Amino acid sequence: MTDLILWRHADAEDLEENDEEGGDDLSRRLTSKGERQASRMAAWLDRQLPDGVKVLSSPAVRTEQTILALGRKYKTHEALAPDGSKEGLLELIHWPKPGPAHLVVGHQPVLGQVVAQLLGLQASDCSIRKGAVWWLRHRIKKGQPQTILVCMQNPDML
């Protein structure tokens, strides 16, 4: 059994609003709403996360600000940057090999593409709200591998 927890970064400023570094996408910061979303979701996650979870983040400022609310050690990876791919994300965590749970803080559309692929959805991607968490689990049942949705949580519902 292997868990993958996908956390989309919380609400961030629009690219046009970002004056830092000439409007660079990676330097976009959370809005005050995003800070509240990150704080609420981090409090919920802190109570739910299994021991030994590996926490990974995109190098974008908004994802790092989101994960900082959790107060746990994390590593950033270029594979999780806004221009990353679902293949890069899955390769980074060695999905679906058994191992520790992974919490990945990242971006759309990649997170939604991972959800769609792993759950076998007809659409090529799934819309994930800002600040929301999708918790997936890979398991073997009756000799067959399957991925199930354990939980989907939205910060506005906390």
C-alpha positions as CSV (number, residue, x, y, z in Angstrom):
1,M,0.0,0.0,0.0
2,T,1.3,3.4,-0.9
3,D,-0.3,6.8,-0.3
4,L,0.0,9.9,-2.5
5,I,-1.4,13.2,-1.1
6,L,-1.6,15.9,-3.7
7,W,-2.0,19.5,-2.3
8,R,-2.6,22.3,-4.8
9,H,-1.0,25.6,-3.7
10,A,-3.3,28.0,-2.0
11,D,-4.7,31.2,-3.6
12,A,-1.9,33.2,-5.2
13,E,-1.6,36.6,-6.8
14,D,-2.1,36.8,-10.5
15,L,1.0,37.1,-12.7
16,E,0.0,40.7,-13.6
17,E,-0.1,41.6,-9.9
18,N,3.4,40.3,-9.3
19,D,6.0,43.0,-9.6
20,E,8.8,41.0,-8.1
21,E,11.4,39.9,-10.6
22,G,9.5,41.4,-13.5
23,G,6.4,39.3,-13.2
24,D,8.1,35.9,-13.0
25,D,5.6,33.0,-12.4
26,L,7.8,31.3,-9.9
27,S,7.9,34.3,-7.6
28,R,4.1,34.7,-7.3
29,R,3.1,34.9,-3.6
30,L,0.1,33.8,-1.7
31,T,-2.7,36.3,-1.2
32,S,-4.1,36.9,2.3
33,K,-6.9,34.4,1.3
34,G,-4.3,31.9,0.3
35,E,-2.5,32.3,3.6
36,R,-5.7,31.5,5.4
37,Q,-6.4,28.5,3.1
38,A,-2.9,27.1,3.7
39,S,-3.1,27.5,7.4
40,R,-6.5,25.7,7.6
41,M,-5.4,22.9,5.4
42,A,-2.1,22.5,7.1
43,A,-3.8,22.2,10.5
44,W,-6.0,19.4,9.1
45,L,-3.2,17.6,7.3
46,D,-1.0,17.7,10.5
47,R,-3.6,15.6,12.3
48,Q,-4.0,13.2,9.4
49,L,-0.6,12.6,7.9
50,P,1.0,9.2,8.5
51,D,4.4,9.0,10.3
52,G,7.3,9.1,7.9
53,V,5.5,11.0,5.1
54,K,7.9,12.6,2.6
55,V,7.0,16.2,1.8
56,L,7.9,17.5,-1.6
57,S,7.2,20.9,-3.2
58,S,7.5,22.8,-6.4
59,P,10.2,25.5,-6.2
60,A,7.6,28.2,-6.8
61,V,7.2,30.7,-4.0
62,R,3.5,30.1,-3.7
63,T,3.9,26.3,-3.1
64,E,6.7,26.9,-0.6
65,Q,4.5,29.4,1.3
66,T,1.7,26.8,1.2
67,I,3.9,24.0,2.7
68,L,5.5,26.3,5.3
69,A,2.1,26.5,7.0
70,L,2.5,22.8,7.8
71,G,5.8,23.4,9.7
72,R,7.5,20.2,8.5
73,K,10.7,19.6,6.6
74,Y,10.3,19.4,2.9
75,K,12.4,19.3,-0.3
76,T,11.8,21.2,-3.5
77,H,12.1,19.5,-6.9
78,E,12.2,21.0,-10.4
79,A,10.0,18.1,-11.6
80,L,7.2,19.7,-9.6
81,A,7.6,23.2,-11.1
82,P,4.6,24.7,-13.0
83,D,6.0,23.4,-16.3
84,G,6.4,19.9,-14.9
85,S,4.6,16.8,-16.1
86,K,2.6,14.0,-14.6
87,E,5.2,11.5,-15.7
88,G,7.9,13.6,-13.9
89,L,5.9,13.7,-10.7
90,L,5.1,10.0,-10.7
91,E,8.8,9.1,-11.5
92,L,10.0,11.4,-8.6
93,I,7.9,9.5,-6.0
94,H,8.5,6.1,-7.7
95,W,4.7,5.5,-8.0
96,P,3.3,2.9,-7.4
97,K,6.3,1.1,-5.7
98,P,5.6,0.4,-2.0
99,G,7.2,2.9,0.3
100,P,6.5,5.9,2.5
101,A,3.6,8.2,1.8
102,H,4.3,11.3,-0.2
103,L,2.8,14.7,0.2
104,V,3.3,16.7,-3.0
105,V,2.5,20.4,-3.1
106,G,2.2,21.5,-6.7
107,H,0.2,23.0,-9.6
108,Q,-2.6,22.6,-12.0
109,P,-2.9,21.1,-14.6
110,V,-0.3,18.4,-13.5
111,L,-2.0,17.5,-10.2
112,G,-5.3,17.1,-12.0
113,Q,-3.7,15.0,-14.7
114,V,-2.2,12.7,-12.1
115,V,-5.6,12.2,-10.4
116,A,-7.3,11.5,-13.7
117,Q,-4.6,8.9,-14.8
118,L,-4.4,7.1,-11.4
119,L,-8.2,7.0,-11.0
120,G,-8.8,6.0,-14.6
121,L,-11.1,8.9,-15.4
122,Q,-12.3,9.4,-19.0
123,A,-11.1,13.1,-19.0
124,S,-7.3,13.7,-19.3
125,D,-7.3,15.9,-16.2
126,C,-9.4,16.8,-13.2
127,S,-9.9,20.3,-11.8
128,I,-8.4,20.7,-8.4
129,R,-9.3,23.8,-6.4
130,K,-6.6,26.0,-5.0
131,G,-5.6,24.9,-1.5
132,A,-7.4,21.5,-1.9
133,V,-6.0,18.1,-1.1
134,W,-6.6,14.8,-2.9
135,W,-5.4,11.7,-1.0
136,L,-4.9,8.6,-3.2
137,R,-3.9,5.1,-2.2
138,H,-2.4,2.3,-4.3
139,R,-3.2,-1.1,-3.1
140,I,-3.5,-4.7,-4.2
141,K,-6.9,-6.2,-3.8
142,K,-7.6,-9.8,-4.8
143,G,-4.4,-9.8,-6.7
144,Q,-5.2,-6.8,-8.7
145,P,-3.5,-3.3,-8.4
146,Q,-5.9,-0.4,-7.9
147,T,-5.8,3.2,-6.9
148,I,-8.6,4.5,-4.7
149,L,-9.6,8.0,-3.5
150,V,-9.1,8.0,0.2
151,C,-10.2,11.6,0.8
152,M,-10.7,14.9,-1.0
153,Q,-10.6,18.0,1.3
154,N,-11.2,21.7,0.4
155,P,-9.8,24.4,2.8
156,D,-13.1,26.3,2.5
157,M,-14.9,23.4,4.1
158,L,-12.6,23.3,7.2
